[in-house]
Amino acid sequence: MKEQTALKKVAEMARLADSYVSAWGDEAKVSEETLRRLLASLGYDSSSDEKLLASAEKKHKKDVLAPVLVLRDGEPVEVELNLGTSARESEFSWRLETEQGEVLEGYLQSQIVRDERAEGGPLVFALPKNLAWGYHKLIISRKRRKTPYEMSLIITPKACFKQDDLNQHKKLWGPSIQLYTLRTQHNWGIGDFGDLKQLVSDIASRGGDFIGLNPIHSLFPANPEGASPYSPSSRRWLNIMYIDVSSVPEFALSAEAQQRVGSAEFQQRLQKARDSHWVNYTEVSQLKMSVLPLLFSEFKARHLDKNTDRARAFLDFVEKGGDSLLHQAAFDALHADLHAEDANMWGWPVFPEKYRTFDAAGTQKYIKDNQDRVHLYMYLQWIADDQIKEAQALAEEKGMAVGLYRDLAVGVADSGSETWADEGALVLDASIGAPPDVLGPLGQNWGLPPLNPQVLEATGYDAYIKLLRANMKHCGALRIDHVLGLLRLWWIPKGEKATEGAYLYYPVEDMLAILALESHRHQCSVIGEDLGTVPDEIVDILRDAGVHSYKVFFFETSKDDGGFISPKHYAEQSMAALCTHDMPTLRGFWHCDDLKMGREIGLYPDEQQLEGLFADRLKCKQGILDSVRWHGYLPEGIGHDAQYVPMDSYLSEALQLHVAAGDSALLSVQLEDWLEMDQPVNIPGTVDEYPNWRRKLSMNLDEIFSREDVNRISKRLTEVRAQASK
């Protein structure tokens, strides 16, 4: 019994839950082996009970002053000191250096609020209230002690930022897109930032207020087929494949680049890449990487070597990017060179030993010997950053209330630049995912290493702050994928199945408070993807923090009778959608294409289970028809029996207007549904069975916005949303 007690005690200290409520509502136990392995991944010695307890004691020993204290506006600023009873209060003085440059000082003695030392608690003193929002530094000095105690004191707003239009209860709409799916006659086989600017103009002129983007994090330029935007190499940098090559200023100046692109062979390849139904990432990468280095050479000769204004703008970007940009550029350069020699070099775990980490002597020598290669990738990050900045500036100029909204993936791949240069914030011996549920009885393992909450707190949340800052640049809203991860994440020991995991809890109040501060700084509202099994305790926390919830029409059903909840009853602080990138399109859903495809590729080995899913789908469609009809949005001439009603443009429009009339502040639509497309973007749970993240739109942007039905639906959406705002 003793063993269990020690294990459970330490698991509790580490905020690792030894049981959880399953998707079926019963309590599921976590195995001792899982707890032991996860504690080991967090740095506890789990080889015996004694060692486990000793390492926990050492790990959780309180410092005199905690490394960080996060408080919301208006909360009393009370600071705990963990001192022995013999420490005299008169020996201590404090100094607060605010981010704004103010310095406040005083003596501890006059500001004591409570002394709980006799009971083994802290000595608590108060600092002045009404401190400005920001990251302040508190220094406590003690007589006869050389080094003072330091703490990061973070004061934050109570809730996230919202644009004026949202505060005035206006109802906004816009499309959520996968950038790579956009087609134009001038892109290079993949939707790019130039296409995005075109779409911004098209949507803004039709009354839309935002464009949602898939994660545009950096992937693996040397391994272009690793295309999932949710398994990035780093979440701090951008995917350079989205660069619109021909609008880079150096392109117009480089005779060599123009000659190459203008050749008959290159033009042929470009046309083929554009015409393809699926994005051919390898070809796109080869085309772009055969020209982009020429532009960098041009930039070097014209600007860097002459120290022009443009060169200084680049050097300023490099300086601000600091170590993180160097990590990214060095990784991409090294990966490209190694991959050119051996095509099996998919990521750093298979690099030669001397390059396995950023700090390795071999890596440092490589950076020194290949400066130009490394600078090329810094230049490409700068170009990408500049192009998305232009897209957001255009959205603002066109009067969009939000402009772009970006998407923050829940983690990073375990083989990319962020883990390669990790300084301890990530846990490489574990990955995150989801426990078993009704739709996925095996659970999910996403293969992404989690952030270590203990390191986050010890470093004043440094990695998390940098992450938010990188993703709130050049946009008006940020969608946080799997926002429940701020409360808890499903951790799985490395190499295990998803069923062998456990929930680890995070300091959610601190993380949401910092999110609110950065959201105000960047004037960026926040959308939290809170689908799936949502624990009760997070619902109110997210709402009070000003995070927009996610309402997908098909999932919003009543607990009592299973009927569809009217969008008029959705919380105002939410974003409503009919479909998402993880679901079939509207047409695909209605015609059960997802279930038929699942049967073909072997996702449903149990035929009986599949029949049950078909029956459920019919029931669901009937419920939708009934609900839309009851609310008066079903056009005349559309039948009432779901068995015989196909999904056509009239029914699709009716469903979109039904949700548009609801109370959600934001409404997201999909261009796919305007074009009556049936193939999905991604089928969760598949790797090789379906070409995920590759499917393009069925026509190019010029064609889309010259269609009568598209102009009709966008006009109607604007009208219905304006009506719902009153």
MARGU-66113 format. One line per 2 residues: number of its first residue (from 0); their letters; for each residue x, y, z of C-alpha. Coordinates in steps of 0.25 Angstrom, whole numbers, plus 2048, in hexadecimal, padded with zeros to 3 digits. Layout:
N
NUM) a) X/Y/Z; ...
***
This chain:
726
0) mk) 800/800/800; 80C/809/804
2) eq) 810/809/7F5; 803/80E/7F0
4) ta) 802/819/7FB; 810/81F/7F7
6) lk) 80D/81E/7E8; 7FF/825/7EA
8) kv) 805/82F/7F3; 80F/834/7E9
10) ae) 806/833/7DE; 7FC/83D/7E5
12) ma) 808/846/7E8; 80B/846/7D9
14) rl) 7FD/849/7D6; 7FC/83B/7CE
16) ad) 7EE/835/7D0; 7ED/826/7D3
18) sy) 7DF/825/7CE; 7D6/82C/7C4
20) vs) 7C7/82C/7C0; 7C6/825/7B3
22) aw) 7BE/829/7A7; 7B4/81F/7AB
24) gd) 7B2/826/7B9; 7B9/81B/7C2
26) ea) 7C6/81D/7CA; 7D2/817/7C3
28) kv) 7DF/814/7CB; 7ED/817/7C6
30) se) 7F7/80C/7C7; 803/80D/7D1
32) et) 80C/80A/7C6; 807/817/7BE
34) lr) 808/81F/7CA; 816/81B/7CD
36) rl) 81B/81D/7BF; 814/82B/7BE
38) la) 81B/82F/7CB; 828/82A/7C6
40) sl) 826/833/7B9; 824/83F/7C2
42) gy) 831/83C/7C9; 82D/835/7D6
44) ds) 836/829/7D9; 82B/81D/7D9
46) ss) 835/812/7DB; 830/80F/7E9
48) de) 826/815/7F3; 831/81B/7FB
50) kl) 837/822/7F0; 82A/827/7EA
52) la) 826/82D/7F7; 834/833/7F9
54) sa) 834/839/7EA; 826/83F/7EC
56) ek) 82B/845/7F9; 836/84C/7F2
58) kh) 82E/850/7E6; 823/856/7EE
60) kk) 82B/85D/7F9; 826/86B/7F9
62) dv) 830/876/7F6; 830/882/7FF
64) la) 829/88A/7F4; 821/883/7E9
66) pv) 827/885/7DB; 81A/88B/7D6
68) lv) 80D/891/7DB; 801/894/7D1
70) lr) 7F6/89D/7D5; 7EA/8A3/7CE
72) dg) 7E7/8B1/7CF; 7E1/8B6/7DC
74) ep) 7E5/8AA/7E4; 7ED/8AD/7F1
76) ve) 7FC/8AC/7EE; 800/8A2/7F9
78) ve) 80E/89C/7F9; 812/88F/801
80) ln) 81F/88E/807; 823/880/80B
82) lg) 82C/883/817; 82F/87C/825
84) ts) 829/882/831; 837/887/835
86) ar) 838/891/829; 836/89F/82E
88) es) 82C/8A8/826; 835/8B4/828
90) ef) 840/8AE/81F; 838/8AE/812
92) sw) 835/8B9/808; 82F/8B9/7FB
94) rl) 830/8BF/7ED; 827/8BE/7E2
96) et) 82C/8C2/7D4; 81F/8C3/7CB
98) eq) 820/8C0/7BC; 81C/8CF/7BA
100) ge) 829/8D3/7C0; 824/8D7/7CE
102) vl) 82B/8D3/7DA; 823/8D1/7E7
104) eg) 82A/8CE/7F4; 827/8CB/803
106) yl) 829/8C3/80F; 823/8B6/812
108) qs) 820/8B9/820; 815/8C3/81E
110) qi) 80E/8BB/813; 80B/8AE/81A
112) vr) 7FD/8A8/818; 7FF/89A/81F
114) de) 809/892/826; 806/883/825
116) ra) 814/87E/828; 811/878/835
118) eg) 807/86E/82E; 812/86B/823
120) gp) 80C/876/81A; 812/882/813
122) lv) 814/891/817; 80B/899/80E
124) fa) 80D/8A8/80B; 805/8B1/802
126) lp) 80A/8BA/7F7; 803/8C6/7F1
128) kn) 7F6/8C3/7EA; 7F2/8C9/7DC
130) la) 7FF/8C5/7D6; 7FF/8C6/7C6
132) wg) 7FE/8BA/7BE; 80B/8B4/7BA
134) yh) 817/8AB/7BE; 81D/8B1/7CA
136) kl) 829/8AD/7D2; 829/8AC/7E1
138) ii) 836/8AC/7E9; 836/8A9/7F8
140) sr) 844/8AC/7FF; 848/8A7/80D
142) kr) 852/8AD/815; 860/8A5/815
144) rk) 85B/89D/809; 863/8A0/7FC
146) tp) 859/89B/7F2; 84A/8A0/7F3
148) ye) 83E/898/7F0; 837/89A/7E3
150) ms) 829/898/7DD; 822/89B/7D0
152) li) 815/8A2/7D4; 80B/8A2/7C9
154) it) 7FF/8AB/7C9; 7F4/8A8/7BF
156) pk) 7E6/8AC/7BA; 7DA/8A4/7BF
158) ac) 7D6/89F/7B1; 7DC/89F/7A3
160) fk) 7DB/8AA/799; 7CF/8AC/790
162) qd) 7CD/8B5/784; 7C4/8C1/786
164) dl) 7BA/8BA/77C; 7B9/8AE/785
166) nq) 7B7/8B6/792; 7AC/8BD/78A
168) hk) 7A5/8B0/788; 7A7/8B0/779
170) kl) 7A6/8A2/772; 7B2/8A0/769
172) wg) 7B4/895/75E; 7C0/890/756
174) ps) 7C5/883/74F; 7CF/87A/756
176) iq) 7D9/875/74C; 7E4/86C/74A
178) ly) 7EE/875/743; 7F5/86A/73B
180) tl) 7E7/867/734; 7E6/874/72D
182) rt) 7E7/874/71E; 7EB/880/715
184) qh) 7F2/881/708; 7FE/888/70E
186) nw) 802/87F/71A; 80C/874/719
188) gi) 803/868/71C; 800/86B/72A
190) gd) 7F7/876/730; 800/882/735
192) fg) 801/88F/73C; 7FE/896/72F
194) dl) 7F1/88E/72D; 7ED/891/73B
196) kq) 7EE/8A0/738; 7E5/89E/72C
198) lv) 7DB/896/735; 7DB/8A1/73F
200) sd) 7D7/8AB/734; 7CC/8A1/72F
202) ia) 7C6/89F/73D; 7C8/8AD/743
204) sr) 7C0/8B3/737; 7B5/8A9/739
206) gg) 7B3/8AC/748; 7BC/8A2/74F
208) df) 7C4/8A6/75B; 7CE/89B/75C
210) ig) 7D5/890/755; 7D9/884/75E
212) ln) 7E6/87D/75A; 7EB/86F/75D
214) pi) 7F8/86F/765; 803/875/75D
216) hs) 80E/871/766; 81C/86C/760
218) lf) 81C/85E/75B; 827/857/755
220) pa) 82C/85D/748; 836/852/746
222) np) 82B/847/748; 81F/84E/741
224) eg) 816/842/741; 815/844/751
226) as) 809/84D/74E; 800/84D/75A
228) py) 7FF/85B/75F; 7FC/855/76D
230) sp) 80A/84E/76E; 813/85A/76C
232) ss) 822/85B/76D; 821/868/775
234) rr) 814/870/77A; 81D/87C/77A
236) wl) 820/87E/76C; 819/87D/75E
238) ni) 817/873/753; 820/879/748
240) my) 819/871/73D; 80E/87C/73F
242) id) 817/887/739; 812/88D/72C
244) vs) 81F/88C/725; 81C/896/719
246) sv) 818/8A1/723; 825/8A1/72B
248) pe) 82C/8AE/727; 838/8A7/723
250) fa) 831/89F/719; 82F/8AB/710
252) ls) 83E/8AF/711; 844/8A1/70E
254) ae) 846/89E/6FF; 84A/890/703
256) aq) 83E/88D/70A; 835/893/700
258) qr) 83C/88B/6F5; 83A/87E/6FD
260) vg) 82C/880/6FF; 829/885/6F1
262) sa) 82F/878/6EB; 825/86F/6E3
264) ef) 829/863/6EC; 826/86B/6F9
266) qq) 819/871/6F4; 814/863/6F0
268) rl) 818/85E/6FE; 810/86A/705
270) qk) 804/867/6FD; 804/859/700
272) ar) 805/85C/70F; 7FA/866/70E
274) ds) 7F1/85C/707; 7F3/851/710
276) hw) 7E7/84D/719; 7F0/84A/725
278) vn) 7FC/853/729; 809/84C/725
280) yt) 811/851/730; 81E/84B/72B
282) ev) 81D/852/71D; 818/85F/724
284) sq) 824/85F/72D; 82E/85C/721
286) lk) 828/867/719; 829/871/724
288) ms) 836/86D/72A; 83D/86E/71C
290) vl) 839/87D/71B; 839/882/72A
292) pl) 848/881/72C; 84A/889/71F
294) lf) 842/894/726; 84A/893/732
296) se) 857/895/72A; 851/8A1/724
298) fk) 84D/8A7/731; 85B/8A4/736
300) ar) 862/8AC/72B; 858/8B7/72A
302) hl) 855/8B9/739; 85D/8B1/743
304) dk) 86B/8B5/73D; 867/8C4/73C
306) nt) 85F/8C5/74A; 853/8CB/743
308) dr) 846/8CE/74B; 840/8C1/746
310) ar) 84D/8B9/74B; 84B/8C0/759
312) af) 83C/8BC/759; 841/8AE/757
314) ld) 84C/8AF/762; 842/8B5/76C
316) fv) 839/8A9/769; 844/89F/76C
318) ek) 848/8A6/779; 83A/8A6/77E
320) gg) 839/897/779; 845/894/782
322) ds) 849/886/786; 83B/880/781
324) ll) 83D/885/773; 84B/880/773
326) hq) 846/872/777; 83C/872/76C
328) aa) 845/876/761; 851/86D/765
330) fd) 847/861/766; 841/864/758
332) al) 84F/866/752; 855/85A/758
334) ha) 849/851/756; 849/855/747
336) dl) 858/852/745; 856/845/74C
338) ha) 84A/841/745; 851/844/737
340) ed) 85B/839/73B; 851/82F/741
342) an) 842/830/73E; 83F/828/74B
344) mw) 843/834/753; 835/837/758
346) gw) 839/83F/765; 844/840/76F
348) pv) 842/833/776; 849/82D/76A
350) fp) 853/838/768; 862/833/76A
352) ek) 865/834/778; 86E/841/777
354) yr) 861/848/773; 857/842/77C
356) tf) 855/84F/785; 857/85E/782
358) da) 862/85F/78C; 86A/854/787
360) ag) 878/858/782; 875/852/774
362) tq) 869/85B/773; 870/868/777
364) ky) 87B/865/76D; 871/863/762
366) ik) 86A/870/766; 878/877/765
368) dn) 87C/870/758; 86F/872/751
370) qd) 86B/880/755; 864/884/748
372) rv) 85C/877/748; 857/87B/756
374) hl) 854/889/752; 84C/885/746
376) ym) 842/87E/74F; 842/88B/758
378) yl) 83F/893/74C; 833/88A/748
380) qw) 82D/88B/756; 82E/89A/755
382) ia) 827/89A/747; 81C/891/74C
384) dd) 81A/89A/758; 819/8A6/74F
386) qi) 80F/8A0/746; 806/89C/751
388) ke) 807/8A9/757; 803/8AF/749
390) aq) 7F7/8A6/749; 7F2/8AB/757
392) al) 7F5/8BA/753; 7EC/8B8/747
394) ae) 7E1/8B2/74F; 7E1/8BE/759
396) ek) 7E2/8C8/74D; 7D6/8C1/747
398) gm) 7CE/8C3/754; 7CE/8B4/759
400) av) 7CB/8B4/768; 7D4/8A9/76B
402) gl) 7DC/8A6/75E; 7E4/899/75F
404) yr) 7E2/88F/76A; 7EE/885/76C
406) dl) 7ED/878/772; 7F7/873/77D
408) av) 7FA/864/77C; 7FA/85C/789
410) gv) 808/858/788; 815/855/780
412) ad) 81A/849/779; 825/842/781
414) sg) 82E/842/775; 82E/851/771
416) se) 836/85E/775; 82F/861/782
418) tw) 832/853/788; 840/853/782
420) ad) 844/860/789; 83B/85E/795
422) eg) 840/864/7A3; 838/85B/7AC
424) al) 82A/861/7AA; 825/854/7A2
426) vl) 824/846/7A7; 82A/83D/79C
428) da) 827/830/7A4; 818/832/7A2
430) si) 80E/836/798; 800/83C/798
432) ga) 7F3/837/793; 7E5/833/797
434) pp) 7DF/828/79F; 7D5/81E/799
436) dv) 7C7/824/795; 7BB/81F/78E
438) lg) 7C0/823/780; 7CF/81E/783
440) pl) 7CF/812/78C; 7DE/811/78B
442) gq) 7E0/81F/78F; 7EA/828/788
444) nw) 7F9/82A/789; 7FD/837/781
446) gl) 80C/834/783; 80F/843/788
448) pp) 817/845/795; 810/84D/79F
450) ln) 815/85A/7A7; 81A/857/7B5
452) pq) 811/85F/7BE; 81C/85E/7C9
454) vl) 826/865/7C0; 81C/86F/7BB
456) ea) 81A/874/7C9; 828/873/7CD
458) tg) 82C/87C/7C1; 820/886/7C3
460) yd) 819/880/7B7; 823/885/7AD
462) ay) 821/87A/7A2; 812/87C/7A3
464) ik) 813/88C/7A2; 81C/88B/796
466) ll) 813/881/78F; 807/88A/791
468) ra) 80F/896/78C; 813/88F/77F
470) nm) 805/88A/77C; 7FE/897/77F
472) kh) 806/89F/775; 7FF/8A4/769
474) cg) 7F1/8A0/76C; 7E4/8A4/773
476) al) 7E0/897/77A; 7E7/88A/77E
478) ri) 7E1/87D/77E; 7E7/873/789
480) dh) 7E6/865/784; 7E1/85C/790
482) vl) 7E0/867/79A; 7DD/85D/7A4
484) gl) 7EC/85B/7A4; 7EE/867/7AD
486) lr) 7E6/860/7B8; 7EB/851/7B5
488) lw) 7F2/849/7AB; 7F1/83A/7A8
490) wi) 800/836/7AA; 804/828/7A4
492) pk) 812/822/7A8; 81B/822/79B
494) ge) 818/816/792; 80B/812/799
496) ka) 7FD/811/794; 7F3/81C/797
498) te) 7EC/814/7A0; 7F8/813/7AA
500) ga) 7F7/822/7AD; 7F3/82B/7B9
502) yl) 7EF/83A/7BA; 7F9/844/7BF
504) yy) 7F3/851/7C4; 7F9/85F/7C0
506) pv) 7F9/86C/7C8; 7EC/870/7C0
508) ed) 7E9/87D/7C7; 7F8/882/7C5
510) ml) 7F8/87E/7B7; 7EA/885/7B3
512) ai) 7EF/892/7BB; 7FB/893/7B2
514) la) 7F3/88F/7A6; 7EA/89B/7A9
516) le) 7F6/8A5/7AB; 7FC/8A1/79E
518) sh) 7EF/8A1/797; 7ED/8B0/79B
520) rh) 7FB/8B3/797; 7F9/8AE/789
522) qc) 7EB/8B2/788; 7E7/8A4/785
524) sv) 7DB/89D/78A; 7DB/88E/78D
526) ig) 7D3/882/788; 7D4/875/790
528) ed) 7D2/868/789; 7CB/861/794
530) lg) 7C4/855/78D; 7C5/847/793
532) tv) 7C3/843/7A1; 7C3/850/7A9
534) pd) 7C5/84F/7B8; 7BB/858/7BF
536) ei) 7C5/860/7C7; 7CB/866/7BA
538) vd) 7BE/86C/7B4; 7BC/877/7BE
540) il) 7CB/87A/7BE; 7CC/87C/7AF
542) rd) 7BF/884/7AF; 7C4/88D/7BA
544) ag) 7D2/88F/7B3; 7CB/894/7A6
546) vh) 7CE/888/79D; 7C4/886/792
548) sy) 7BF/878/793; 7BD/86F/786
550) kv) 7AF/86B/782; 7AF/861/777
552) ff) 7A0/860/773; 7A0/850/771
554) fe) 7A5/84E/77F; 79C/858/786
556) ts) 791/84F/78A; 788/84F/796
558) kd) 78B/845/7A1; 77C/843/7A4
560) dg) 777/83F/796; 783/83F/78D
562) gf) 77D/84A/784; 785/855/77E
564) is) 787/861/787; 783/86E/780
566) pk) 78F/876/77C; 786/882/783
568) hy) 78A/87B/790; 799/87A/78E
570) ae) 7A1/883/797; 7A5/890/791
572) qs) 7B3/88E/795; 7B5/883/78B
574) ma) 7B8/880/77C; 7AE/878/775
576) al) 7B1/86F/769; 7AA/864/761
578) ct) 7B7/85C/75E; 7C5/85C/762
580) hd) 7D2/857/75B; 7D1/84A/763
582) mp) 7C3/847/75E; 7BD/844/750
584) tl) 7B8/84F/748; 7AA/853/749
586) rg) 7A7/84A/73D; 7B0/83F/741
588) fw) 7A9/83F/74F; 79B/83F/749
590) hc) 79E/834/73E; 7A6/82B/749
592) dd) 7B2/82C/740; 7BB/82C/74D
594) lk) 7B4/81E/751; 7B5/818/743
596) mg) 7C4/81C/742; 7C7/817/750
598) re) 7C1/80A/74C; 7CA/80A/740
600) ig) 7D7/80D/747; 7D4/803/753
602) ly) 7D1/80E/75E; 7C4/806/762
604) pd) 7C8/7F7/763; 7BB/7F4/76A
606) eq) 7AF/7F4/75F; 7A5/7F4/76A
608) ql) 7AB/801/770; 7AB/807/762
610) eg) 79C/805/760; 79A/80B/76D
612) lf) 7A1/818/769; 799/818/75C
614) ad) 78C/817/764; 791/822/76D
616) rl) 795/82B/762; 787/82A/75C
618) kc) 781/82D/769; 78A/839/76A
620) kq) 786/83E/75C; 778/83D/75F
622) gi) 77A/845/76C; 781/850/764
624) ld) 776/851/75A; 76B/852/765
626) sv) 773/85D/76C; 776/865/760
628) rw) 767/864/75B; 762/868/769
630) hg) 76B/874/769; 765/878/75B
632) yl) 773/877/753; 76F/86B/74B
634) pe) 76C/870/73C; 760/86C/735
636) gi) 760/85F/72D; 76A/858/736
638) gh) 764/84B/73B; 762/848/74A
640) da) 767/839/74A; 776/839/74C
642) qy) 777/82C/744; 773/832/737
644) vp) 779/840/739; 787/842/733
646) md) 791/84D/737; 790/858/72C
648) sy) 794/867/72C; 786/86B/731
650) ls) 786/861/73D; 795/865/740
652) ea) 791/874/73F; 785/871/749
654) lq) 78E/86B/753; 799/876/753
656) lh) 78E/881/754; 788/879/760
658) va) 795/879/767; 798/887/763
660) ag) 78B/88C/76A; 790/886/777
662) ds) 796/88E/782; 7A5/88A/781
664) al) 7AD/897/77F; 7B5/890/774
666) ls) 7B1/887/769; 7BB/87E/761
668) vq) 7B7/879/753; 7BF/870/74A
670) le) 7C1/873/73B; 7C0/864/738
672) dw) 7B1/865/73C; 7AF/871/733
674) le) 7B5/868/728; 7AD/85C/72C
676) md) 7BA/854/72D; 7B9/846/733
678) qp) 7C8/842/736; 7CD/845/744
680) vn) 7DA/84C/748; 7DE/842/752
682) ip) 7D9/835/757; 7DD/834/766
684) gt) 7E3/827/76A; 7E9/824/75C
686) vd) 7F8/826/757; 7F9/81E/74A
688) ey) 7EB/81B/747; 7E7/829/742
690) pn) 7EF/834/73D; 7ED/83E/749
692) wr) 7F0/84D/748; 7F2/84C/739
694) rk) 7E4/84E/732; 7E2/85B/72B
696) ls) 7D5/863/729; 7CE/85F/71C
698) mn) 7D0/86D/715; 7D9/879/716
700) ld) 7D6/886/71D; 7D2/88E/711
702) ei) 7C8/883/70D; 7C2/882/71B
704) fs) 7BF/890/71C; 7B9/892/70F
706) re) 7AE/888/712; 7A0/88D/714
708) dv) 79D/883/71F; 7AA/887/727
710) nr) 7A7/895/726; 798/892/72B
712) is) 79C/88A/737; 7A7/894/73B
714) kr) 79C/8A0/73A; 792/898/742
716) lt) 79C/894/74D; 79F/8A3/74E
718) ev) 790/8A7/74F; 78D/89C/759
720) ra) 798/89F/762; 795/8AE/762
722) qa) 787/8AA/766; 78B/8A1/771
724) sk) 794/8AC/776; 788/8B5/779
***
